[in-house]
Amino acid sequence: MFGYQFGGVINYQSNSLLALQAELNFTKKGGGFHTYEYTNFSAEFIGGYTETQLTYIEIPLTAQLIFLKKFRLEAGPQISFLINDQTTYRDEEVDVELNVLDFGLTGGLTYSFGEHFFLQARYTYGLSEVYSERDRYKNSVVSLALGYLF
C-alpha cells in the first residue's frame, strides 16, 4: 500500500562527520492480508481480505554519519502515535483493537543537493505489534522523501 508523509526536521551538525536529526512527521501507511477460516459445518475454507489504513504522528531521532559532503548514512529509534485507523474485512468496515504506540528502528541514506534540498531513502521496522489481539503483524515501511531545509 502506498501512503504519504509530511513534517518538520531539526538537524544539528556537531562537526563535518556527525549530525543528529529529530523529526516530527504526519504519516499515513497500512497494509493488507488474506485470512482463511475453516468451518466445521461445511468442510470448506472461507476467506477474506483485511486491509488496514493507519495514520501516525512519528518522531524519529537519527544519528547521521556524513561522507563525501553530500551523503548522510542515518540510523536510530522512532516512536509513533496512532491517531486514526480504518480496517475493512471483505469490503466492510470493522472495529479492531490496535496498539496506539509503535516503537521502531529506522535507517537510511540522505543525499543533499542545491543549497536547501535533500532526497532521502529510508527503511523503518516496527518493533511493536499493530493489532492488540494478534501477533506477527508489525509495521515495515520503505519510504522516499524529497525535502527542503530552511
N, C-alpha and C positions, 0 to 999 in steps of 0.2 A: 504494500500500500504506500502511496505517496502522501506526504504531508508537507507542512511548511513551518518556518521558524522565523521570528524576528526578535531583536533585542538590543541590548547595550553591552559594551565591553569597557573594562578598565584594565590598562596594561601598564605595568611598572617594569622598566628595564634597569636592572642594577648595574650591569656592565655590558660589554659588547658581545658576551656569550650567553648570558642568562636573563630571563624575564619571568615575571609572574602575571597571570591573566585571570581576572574574575569576570564572570558574565551573568547577566540576568536575561533569560530568554523565555519567550512565549512559544510553545512548540505543540504542533498537532501531529500525532502519529497513531499507529494502530496496526491491526493485522487480522488475519482470519485463519480458521482451521476447520477441517471436516470432523464431524463426530458420527459415531456409529453405535447404535443400540440394538441389542438382541432381545427380541420379545419371546417370552415363553409360550405365548398362546398361538402364534402364527409361524413359528420356526423360520422367521426371516429377519434380515437386518433392516433397521430403519435408520436412515442417516440424514444429516442436515449440515448446513454450513453456518458457522458462527463467525461474525465479524464484529470487532470492537474498535471504535474510534476514541482516542484518548487525547485530552488537552492538558498540558502540564505547564507550570512555571518551573523552569530549570535554573539551577545555579551551579555551573561547573567552575572549578578552580584548577588551573593547569600551570605546571612549571614548563617553561619553554627553553629549549636549547637552540641558540641562534647559530646558523652556519651559512657561509657564503653571502652574508649580509642581508639576503632576501628571504631565506628559508628559516622556518621555525618548526622543530620537532617538539610536540607537546603531549603531555600526559598528566592525568590527575583524577581526583574524585569528583563526583557530581551528585547532588541531591535534587530530586524532582517532587513537586507537589501537584497531585491530581486536582484539577479544578472543574473538569467536565468530562463526561463519558457518554457513549451511546453504544449499546450492544444489540445486535439483531441475530435471531436464530430463525432460519427458514423464512427470511424476509419480514419477520415480525419483531418489533422492539421488545426486549425482555429486560427485567431487572436482575442484575448480578452484583455480588459483593466484590468490590475491588479494593486493593490496598491504596491508601491515599498517599503514602510515601514510597518513593523508589530511590534506593541508593544505587549508584553505579560507578563504573570506571570509564574514562574517556581518553582517547588518544588520537593523534592525527598529525597532519602536516599543513603548514600555512605558508603561502607564498605572497610576499608584499611586492606591489608594483605601483609605479607612479609615486606620488608623494603620500597619498592617503588610502589607497585601495589595497585590499587583500583578497585572496582566494584560499579557501580552507576546505580540506577533506578530512573527515573525522569519523571514527567508529566509537559508538557508545554501547556498553554492555550493562544491562541492569542486573544488579545482584539480588533484588527483591522480586518475589512472585507478583505478577499482575493481579491475579484473582485470589481472593481471600480463601475460597473453599477448594481451590485446585492448585496442584503444584505443577511444575515443569513448563510454565509459560512465563517467560521473562522478556523484557524489552531488549531488543537487539537492533541498533539503528546505524545505518551508513548515511552520512549527511554531507552535502556540498553547500558551501556558503560563499557568497560574494559580499564583502563588507567595505565600509568607508569609515576611516578614523578621522576624527576632528582634530 
